[in-house]
Amino acid sequence: MERVCFLARVRPDRQNKNRERHENVSPENCDALSVAGWGNYSIFLADDGLLVGYLETADYKAALDAMAATDVNTRWQAEMAGFFVAEGPPDQSFLRINEIFHLD
């Protein structure tokens, strides 16, 4: 099982809308994430716009590819594209952080 942590930076003018969007994620999107292999998935947003994501999956690349192939993800990416400081689709601009310690 891969434990994946990623970082992004939400634009200051989009932080409230980002929180709102994540409080109202559609069941269709949640189902697609689960089917694609995104487990134990959490997103955290600091007041300064630092976004931290965490998930567990058997194969992160396969999970990304499976989500990329869904219509619901295509719509979500288009809606969220202007929320982040980095250019490009959100799921391609996230910075993955290497795990250096884990305790079960």
Buried (B, 14 or more C-beta within 10 A) or exposed (E): EEEBBBEBBBEEEBBEBBEEBEEEEEEEBEEBBEEBBBEEBEBEBEEEBEBBBBBBBEEBEEBBEBBBEBEBBEEBBEEBEEBBEEEEBBBEBBEEEEEEEEEE
